[in-house]
Amino acid sequence: MIYFNKLNFTYNELKISEKSLLLLEELFLKFSNYSENFFSKNKKYDKNELFENELKKSFIRVLICYDKFALDFTNSVLTDLKSKFQKNIFFETENPNLMIHLAEDYSEEGSFHYDQIGNNETITIWTPITDYNYNALSYFNFGTFFYKILKKTKLIKLFKPRDILAKKFKSLIWNGYFIHKGCLNTSRDISAAIVVSARIIKKENNYNLKYYNFIEKEIKSDFEKIISLSNHLKNNDVKTVSIKKVTNIISHINFYCDNKIISKILSVVAQRLEKIKRDDFQNLSIFLDMASYILDENNYASTKRLKNKKYIN
């Protein structure tokens, strides 16, 4: 099927309200504070510190994405989006995501993909909360259908993707079948964008937004607990480890954050480690997926990876 909606082939800038802009400024201040606290002055990618850096980024995502300012921004920017359509339109959504790119952060350099999941038309609202001193995104403007054909026939290498130079606090929107990827951060600075995913539905519905009033000191404590957990898990043999054994290890840890949030953190870190072709990272990725699954059996990504590797049915 060819999707003819214009935003499946290109992107547009979304004019946001003064309220949305003020909320972005608050999120920028919070992000700056968290990144200084977690990364200090070392905001450059280092493969040898990949695990700790990915864990730090995951905790910053949690602090931002479950913050009241992030929830207020989500509500506000969706109102801005409705104003753009100038008609009765209803969305469903959940807490936003946060993309964080350290300088030369190869773990965050994406591959070409589209955002659509499920049947409801999806609109992505992508908003930088920092300066991007490099081309933030690349895209192809011929849509998903032709992209899949060109990729399968290996003719895609004959086409040069287009670049997007993003500007701080300038929201961009595209539809679910827009082919794009995040680019390598070639600057010296950390960059970040908040991402809201909206699905068009037939009738009005309350947004699935969850707020947590985190205590930063307790967040740091959970960070140290996961470092300790990973060190413990690494001492096990991946060939003989079992869900039961990891369950026993985790049962002695009392996390401050909700188990579902810790599960999400572990799952994201596991996914990043899995990409690195090093035995120690590959093994730790499996252990973290097991821990993620134990804390939340509904964690789709970790469950899928464990099933593919035959650790669970």
C-alpha positions as a Markdown table, in Angstrom:
| # | Residue | x | y | z |
|---|---|---|---|---|
| 1 | Met | 0.0 | 0.0 | 0.0 |
| 2 | Ile | 1.3 | 3.5 | -0.9 |
| 3 | Tyr | 0.6 | 6.1 | 1.7 |
| 4 | Phe | -0.1 | 9.4 | 0.0 |
| 5 | Asn | -0.3 | 11.7 | 3.1 |
| 6 | Lys | 2.3 | 14.4 | 2.5 |
| 7 | Leu | 3.8 | 14.1 | 5.9 |
| 8 | Asn | 4.8 | 10.5 | 5.1 |
| 9 | Phe | 7.2 | 11.9 | 2.5 |
| 10 | Thr | 8.5 | 15.0 | 4.2 |
| 11 | Tyr | 8.3 | 17.0 | 7.5 |
| 12 | Asn | 6.8 | 20.4 | 8.5 |
| 13 | Glu | 7.5 | 22.8 | 11.2 |
| 14 | Leu | 4.7 | 23.0 | 13.9 |
| 15 | Lys | 4.0 | 26.5 | 15.1 |
| 16 | Ile | 3.8 | 26.2 | 18.9 |
| 17 | Ser | 2.1 | 28.4 | 21.5 |
| 18 | Glu | 3.8 | 30.7 | 24.0 |
| 19 | Lys | 2.7 | 28.2 | 26.7 |
| 20 | Ser | 4.5 | 25.3 | 24.9 |
| 21 | Leu | 7.6 | 27.5 | 24.5 |
| 22 | Leu | 7.8 | 28.4 | 28.2 |
| 23 | Leu | 7.5 | 24.7 | 29.1 |
| 24 | Leu | 10.3 | 23.8 | 26.7 |
| 25 | Glu | 12.5 | 26.4 | 28.5 |
| 26 | Glu | 11.8 | 24.8 | 31.8 |
| 27 | Leu | 12.6 | 21.4 | 30.4 |
| 28 | Phe | 15.9 | 22.7 | 29.0 |
| 29 | Leu | 16.9 | 24.0 | 32.4 |
| 30 | Lys | 16.1 | 20.7 | 34.0 |
| 31 | Phe | 17.9 | 18.7 | 31.4 |
| 32 | Ser | 21.0 | 21.0 | 31.7 |
| 33 | Asn | 21.0 | 20.4 | 35.4 |
| 34 | Tyr | 20.6 | 16.6 | 35.2 |
| 35 | Ser | 23.2 | 16.3 | 32.4 |
| 36 | Glu | 25.7 | 18.3 | 34.5 |
| 37 | Asn | 25.0 | 16.1 | 37.6 |
| 38 | Phe | 25.3 | 12.8 | 35.7 |
| 39 | Phe | 28.0 | 13.5 | 33.2 |
| 40 | Ser | 29.8 | 16.5 | 34.7 |
| 41 | Lys | 32.1 | 17.8 | 32.0 |
| 42 | Asn | 32.5 | 14.4 | 30.2 |
| 43 | Lys | 29.8 | 14.5 | 27.6 |
| 44 | Lys | 31.7 | 12.6 | 24.9 |
| 45 | Tyr | 30.9 | 9.1 | 23.9 |
| 46 | Asp | 33.4 | 6.4 | 25.1 |
| 47 | Lys | 32.8 | 2.8 | 24.2 |
| 48 | Asn | 34.6 | 1.7 | 27.3 |
| 49 | Glu | 32.1 | 3.5 | 29.4 |
| 50 | Leu | 29.1 | 2.5 | 27.3 |
| 51 | Phe | 27.2 | 0.8 | 30.0 |
| 52 | Glu | 27.4 | 3.6 | 32.5 |
| 53 | Asn | 26.7 | 6.3 | 29.9 |
| 54 | Glu | 23.6 | 4.5 | 28.6 |
| 55 | Leu | 22.4 | 4.0 | 32.2 |
| 56 | Lys | 22.9 | 7.7 | 32.9 |
| 57 | Lys | 21.0 | 8.7 | 29.8 |
| 58 | Ser | 18.2 | 6.3 | 30.7 |
| 59 | Phe | 17.9 | 7.9 | 34.2 |
| 60 | Ile | 17.8 | 11.4 | 32.7 |
| 61 | Arg | 15.1 | 10.3 | 30.3 |
| 62 | Val | 13.0 | 9.1 | 33.3 |
| 63 | Leu | 13.6 | 12.3 | 35.2 |
| 64 | Ile | 12.5 | 14.4 | 32.2 |
| 65 | Cys | 9.7 | 12.3 | 30.7 |
| 66 | Tyr | 7.8 | 11.7 | 33.9 |
| 67 | Asp | 8.2 | 15.3 | 35.0 |
| 68 | Lys | 5.2 | 17.6 | 35.3 |
| 69 | Phe | 6.6 | 20.0 | 32.8 |
| 70 | Ala | 7.0 | 17.2 | 30.2 |
| 71 | Leu | 3.3 | 16.2 | 30.8 |
| 72 | Asp | 2.2 | 19.8 | 30.5 |
| 73 | Phe | 4.2 | 20.2 | 27.4 |
| 74 | Thr | 2.6 | 17.1 | 25.9 |
| 75 | Asn | -0.9 | 18.4 | 26.5 |
| 76 | Ser | 0.0 | 21.9 | 25.2 |
| 77 | Val | 1.8 | 20.8 | 22.0 |
| 78 | Leu | -1.1 | 18.4 | 21.2 |
| 79 | Thr | -3.4 | 21.4 | 21.5 |
| 80 | Asp | -1.0 | 23.2 | 19.1 |
| 81 | Leu | -1.3 | 20.3 | 16.7 |
| 82 | Lys | -5.1 | 20.3 | 16.9 |
| 83 | Ser | -5.0 | 24.1 | 16.0 |
| 84 | Lys | -2.9 | 23.3 | 12.9 |
| 85 | Phe | -5.6 | 20.9 | 11.6 |
| 86 | Gln | -8.4 | 23.4 | 12.4 |
| 87 | Lys | -11.0 | 20.7 | 12.8 |
| 88 | Asn | -12.2 | 18.3 | 15.4 |
| 89 | Ile | -9.5 | 15.7 | 15.8 |
| 90 | Phe | -8.7 | 13.4 | 18.7 |
| 91 | Phe | -5.5 | 11.8 | 19.8 |
| 92 | Glu | -4.2 | 9.1 | 22.1 |
| 93 | Thr | -0.7 | 9.4 | 23.5 |
| 94 | Glu | 1.5 | 8.5 | 26.5 |
| 95 | Asn | 4.5 | 10.1 | 28.2 |
| 96 | Pro | 7.0 | 11.6 | 25.7 |
| 97 | Asn | 10.4 | 10.1 | 24.9 |
| 98 | Leu | 13.7 | 11.9 | 25.1 |
| 99 | Met | 16.5 | 11.5 | 22.6 |
| 100 | Ile | 19.9 | 12.2 | 24.1 |
| 101 | His | 23.1 | 12.4 | 22.0 |
| 102 | Leu | 26.5 | 12.7 | 23.6 |
| 103 | Ala | 29.3 | 14.1 | 21.4 |
| 104 | Glu | 30.3 | 11.4 | 18.9 |
| 105 | Asp | 27.7 | 9.1 | 20.4 |
| 106 | Tyr | 27.7 | 6.2 | 18.0 |
| 107 | Ser | 25.2 | 4.3 | 20.1 |
| 108 | Glu | 22.6 | 7.0 | 19.2 |
| 109 | Glu | 23.3 | 7.1 | 15.5 |
| 110 | Gly | 20.1 | 5.6 | 14.1 |
| 111 | Ser | 19.3 | 3.6 | 11.1 |
| 112 | Phe | 16.5 | 4.5 | 8.6 |
| 113 | His | 13.1 | 3.6 | 10.0 |
| 114 | Tyr | 9.5 | 4.8 | 10.3 |
| 115 | Asp | 7.5 | 5.3 | 13.5 |
| 116 | Gln | 4.2 | 3.7 | 12.7 |
| 117 | Ile | 3.0 | 1.0 | 15.1 |
| 118 | Gly | -0.5 | -0.3 | 14.7 |
| 119 | Asn | -3.3 | 0.9 | 12.4 |
| 120 | Asn | -4.1 | 4.3 | 13.7 |
| 121 | Glu | -2.5 | 7.2 | 11.8 |
| 122 | Thr | 0.6 | 8.3 | 13.8 |
| 123 | Ile | 2.0 | 11.8 | 14.0 |
| 124 | Thr | 5.4 | 12.4 | 15.6 |
| 125 | Ile | 6.2 | 15.8 | 17.2 |
| 126 | Trp | 10.0 | 16.1 | 17.5 |
| 127 | Thr | 11.3 | 19.1 | 19.4 |
| 128 | Pro | 14.9 | 20.0 | 20.2 |
| 129 | Ile | 15.4 | 21.3 | 23.8 |
| 130 | Thr | 19.1 | 22.1 | 23.1 |
| 131 | Asp | 21.0 | 23.5 | 20.2 |
| 132 | Tyr | 21.9 | 21.0 | 17.5 |
| 133 | Asn | 25.3 | 22.1 | 16.1 |
| 134 | Tyr | 25.1 | 19.4 | 13.4 |
| 135 | Asn | 22.5 | 17.9 | 11.0 |
| 136 | Ala | 20.1 | 16.3 | 13.5 |
| 137 | Leu | 18.2 | 14.0 | 11.1 |
| 138 | Ser | 18.4 | 12.5 | 7.6 |
| 139 | Tyr | 15.4 | 11.4 | 5.5 |
| 140 | Phe | 14.3 | 10.0 | 2.2 |
| 141 | Asn | 11.3 | 11.7 | 0.5 |
| 142 | Phe | 10.0 | 8.8 | -1.5 |
| 143 | Gly | 8.0 | 7.1 | 1.2 |
| 144 | Thr | 8.0 | 3.6 | 2.8 |
| 145 | Phe | 6.8 | 1.6 | -0.1 |
| 146 | Phe | 9.5 | 2.6 | -2.5 |
| 147 | Tyr | 12.1 | 2.7 | 0.3 |
| 148 | Lys | 11.5 | -1.0 | 1.0 |
| 149 | Ile | 11.8 | -1.9 | -2.7 |
| 150 | Leu | 15.0 | 0.1 | -3.1 |
| 151 | Lys | 16.5 | -1.4 | 0.1 |
| 152 | Lys | 15.6 | -4.9 | -0.9 |
| 153 | Thr | 17.1 | -4.5 | -4.4 |
| 154 | Lys | 20.1 | -2.7 | -2.9 |
| 155 | Leu | 19.4 | 0.3 | -5.2 |
| 156 | Ile | 19.0 | 2.5 | -2.1 |
| 157 | Lys | 22.7 | 3.3 | -2.3 |
| 158 | Leu | 22.1 | 5.2 | -5.5 |
| 159 | Phe | 20.0 | 7.8 | -3.6 |
| 160 | Lys | 21.4 | 10.4 | -1.2 |
| 161 | Pro | 19.3 | 11.2 | 1.9 |
| 162 | Arg | 18.3 | 14.7 | 2.7 |
| 163 | Asp | 19.5 | 16.4 | 5.9 |
| 164 | Ile | 17.5 | 18.3 | 8.5 |
| 165 | Leu | 19.2 | 21.1 | 10.4 |
| 166 | Ala | 17.1 | 21.5 | 13.6 |
| 167 | Lys | 16.7 | 24.6 | 15.7 |
| 168 | Lys | 16.2 | 24.7 | 19.5 |
| 169 | Phe | 12.6 | 24.8 | 20.6 |
| 170 | Lys | 11.4 | 24.5 | 16.9 |
| 171 | Ser | 8.9 | 21.6 | 16.7 |
| 172 | Leu | 8.9 | 19.4 | 13.6 |
| 173 | Ile | 6.2 | 17.0 | 12.7 |
| 174 | Trp | 5.9 | 14.0 | 10.4 |
| 175 | Asn | 3.6 | 11.0 | 9.9 |
| 176 | Gly | 4.1 | 7.4 | 10.8 |
| 177 | Tyr | 5.6 | 6.2 | 7.4 |
| 178 | Phe | 8.2 | 9.0 | 7.1 |
| 179 | Ile | 11.6 | 7.4 | 6.5 |
| 180 | His | 14.2 | 9.0 | 8.7 |
| 181 | Lys | 17.1 | 8.5 | 11.1 |
| 182 | Gly | 19.0 | 10.3 | 13.8 |
| 183 | Cys | 22.5 | 11.4 | 12.7 |
| 184 | Leu | 25.8 | 11.1 | 14.6 |
| 185 | Asn | 26.5 | 14.0 | 16.9 |
| 186 | Thr | 29.6 | 15.5 | 15.3 |
| 187 | Ser | 29.7 | 18.5 | 17.6 |
| 188 | Arg | 31.4 | 18.8 | 21.0 |
| 189 | Asp | 28.1 | 19.3 | 22.9 |
| 190 | Ile | 25.4 | 17.1 | 24.2 |
| 191 | Ser | 22.1 | 17.4 | 22.4 |
| 192 | Ala | 18.5 | 16.4 | 23.2 |
| 193 | Ala | 15.0 | 16.4 | 21.7 |
| 194 | Ile | 11.7 | 15.6 | 23.3 |
| 195 | Val | 9.4 | 13.4 | 21.2 |
| 196 | Val | 5.6 | 13.1 | 21.5 |
| 197 | Ser | 3.8 | 10.4 | 19.5 |
| 198 | Ala | 0.1 | 11.0 | 18.8 |
| 199 | Arg | -2.2 | 8.5 | 17.2 |
| 200 | Ile | -5.4 | 9.7 | 15.6 |
| 201 | Ile | -8.6 | 8.1 | 17.1 |
| 202 | Lys | -12.3 | 8.4 | 16.5 |
| 203 | Lys | -13.4 | 9.9 | 19.8 |
| 204 | Glu | -12.0 | 11.9 | 22.6 |
| 205 | Asn | -9.9 | 10.0 | 25.1 |
| 206 | Asn | -7.8 | 10.9 | 28.2 |
| 207 | Tyr | -4.1 | 10.8 | 27.5 |
| 208 | Asn | -2.2 | 8.0 | 29.2 |
| 209 | Leu | 0.3 | 10.3 | 31.0 |
| 210 | Lys | 2.0 | 9.3 | 34.3 |
| 211 | Tyr | 3.6 | 11.7 | 36.7 |
| 212 | Tyr | 6.2 | 10.9 | 39.3 |
| 213 | Asn | 7.6 | 13.4 | 41.8 |
| 214 | Phe | 11.1 | 11.9 | 41.8 |
| 215 | Ile | 13.6 | 12.7 | 44.5 |
| 216 | Glu | 17.0 | 13.1 | 42.7 |
| 217 | Lys | 18.9 | 11.7 | 45.6 |
| 218 | Glu | 16.8 | 8.5 | 45.5 |
| 219 | Ile | 17.3 | 8.3 | 41.7 |
| 220 | Lys | 21.0 | 8.4 | 42.2 |
| 221 | Ser | 20.6 | 5.6 | 44.7 |
| 222 | Asp | 18.8 | 3.5 | 42.1 |
| 223 | Phe | 21.5 | 4.2 | 39.7 |
| 224 | Glu | 24.1 | 2.8 | 42.1 |
| 225 | Lys | 21.9 | -0.2 | 42.8 |
| 226 | Ile | 21.8 | -1.1 | 39.1 |
| 227 | Ile | 25.6 | -0.7 | 38.8 |
| 228 | Ser | 25.9 | -3.1 | 41.7 |
| 229 | Leu | 23.3 | -5.5 | 40.1 |
| 230 | Ser | 25.2 | -5.5 | 36.8 |
| 231 | Asn | 28.5 | -6.3 | 38.5 |
| 232 | His | 26.8 | -9.2 | 40.3 |
| 233 | Leu | 25.2 | -10.5 | 37.1 |
| 234 | Lys | 28.4 | -10.3 | 35.1 |
| 235 | Asn | 29.9 | -12.9 | 37.5 |
| 236 | Asn | 27.4 | -15.5 | 36.2 |
| 237 | Asp | 27.8 | -17.8 | 33.2 |
| 238 | Val | 25.3 | -16.8 | 30.5 |
| 239 | Lys | 25.1 | -20.4 | 29.4 |
| 240 | Thr | 23.8 | -21.6 | 32.8 |
| 241 | Val | 21.9 | -18.6 | 34.1 |
| 242 | Ser | 18.2 | -18.8 | 34.4 |
| 243 | Ile | 15.2 | -16.5 | 35.0 |
| 244 | Lys | 14.9 | -18.1 | 38.5 |
| 245 | Lys | 18.5 | -17.3 | 39.4 |
| 246 | Val | 18.2 | -13.7 | 38.3 |
| 247 | Thr | 14.9 | -13.4 | 40.2 |
| 248 | Asn | 16.6 | -14.5 | 43.3 |
| 249 | Ile | 19.3 | -11.8 | 42.8 |
| 250 | Ile | 16.8 | -9.1 | 42.2 |
| 251 | Ser | 14.5 | -10.0 | 45.1 |
| 252 | His | 17.2 | -8.6 | 47.5 |
| 253 | Ile | 17.1 | -5.1 | 45.9 |
| 254 | Asn | 14.6 | -2.5 | 46.9 |
| 255 | Phe | 14.3 | 0.1 | 44.2 |
| 256 | Tyr | 12.9 | 3.6 | 44.8 |
| 257 | Cys | 11.4 | 3.9 | 41.4 |
| 258 | Asp | 8.4 | 1.8 | 40.2 |
| 259 | Asn | 9.4 | -1.6 | 38.9 |
| 260 | Lys | 8.0 | -0.8 | 35.5 |
| 261 | Ile | 10.3 | 2.3 | 35.2 |
| 262 | Ile | 13.4 | 0.3 | 36.3 |
| 263 | Ser | 12.4 | -2.4 | 33.8 |
| 264 | Lys | 12.2 | 0.2 | 31.0 |
| 265 | Ile | 15.6 | 1.6 | 32.0 |
| 266 | Leu | 17.2 | -1.9 | 31.9 |
| 267 | Ser | 15.5 | -2.8 | 28.7 |
| 268 | Val | 16.8 | 0.3 | 26.8 |
| 269 | Val | 20.4 | -0.3 | 28.1 |
| 270 | Ala | 20.2 | -4.0 | 27.2 |
| 271 | Gln | 19.1 | -3.0 | 23.6 |
| 272 | Arg | 22.1 | -0.6 | 23.3 |
| 273 | Leu | 24.6 | -3.2 | 24.6 |
| 274 | Glu | 23.3 | -5.8 | 22.3 |
| 275 | Lys | 24.4 | -3.7 | 19.3 |
| 276 | Ile | 28.1 | -3.9 | 20.4 |
| 277 | Lys | 29.8 | -7.0 | 19.2 |
| 278 | Arg | 31.7 | -7.7 | 22.4 |
| 279 | Asp | 31.0 | -10.9 | 24.4 |
| 280 | Asp | 30.9 | -9.0 | 27.8 |
| 281 | Phe | 28.3 | -6.5 | 26.5 |
| 282 | Gln | 26.3 | -9.3 | 24.7 |
| 283 | Asn | 26.1 | -11.3 | 27.9 |
| 284 | Leu | 25.3 | -8.3 | 30.1 |
| 285 | Ser | 22.5 | -7.4 | 27.6 |
| 286 | Ile | 20.9 | -10.8 | 28.2 |
| 287 | Phe | 21.2 | -10.5 | 32.0 |
| 288 | Leu | 19.6 | -7.0 | 31.9 |
| 289 | Asp | 16.8 | -8.2 | 29.7 |
| 290 | Met | 16.1 | -11.0 | 32.2 |
| 291 | Ala | 16.0 | -8.5 | 35.0 |
| 292 | Ser | 13.7 | -6.2 | 33.0 |
| 293 | Tyr | 11.4 | -9.1 | 32.2 |
| 294 | Ile | 11.2 | -10.1 | 35.9 |
| 295 | Leu | 10.4 | -6.6 | 37.0 |
| 296 | Asp | 7.7 | -6.2 | 34.3 |
| 297 | Glu | 6.6 | -9.1 | 32.2 |
| 298 | Asn | 4.7 | -6.7 | 29.9 |
| 299 | Asn | 8.0 | -5.1 | 28.8 |
| 300 | Tyr | 7.6 | -5.8 | 25.1 |
| 301 | Ala | 11.2 | -5.3 | 23.9 |
| 302 | Ser | 13.0 | -7.4 | 26.6 |
| 303 | Thr | 10.3 | -10.1 | 26.3 |
| 304 | Lys | 10.8 | -10.3 | 22.5 |
| 305 | Arg | 14.6 | -10.5 | 22.7 |
| 306 | Leu | 14.4 | -13.2 | 25.4 |
| 307 | Lys | 11.9 | -15.2 | 23.3 |
| 308 | Asn | 14.1 | -14.9 | 20.2 |
| 309 | Lys | 17.1 | -16.2 | 22.2 |
| 310 | Lys | 15.0 | -19.1 | 23.7 |
| 311 | Tyr | 15.3 | -18.0 | 27.3 |
| 312 | Ile | 11.6 | -17.9 | 27.7 |
| 313 | Asn | 8.7 | -19.4 | 25.8 |
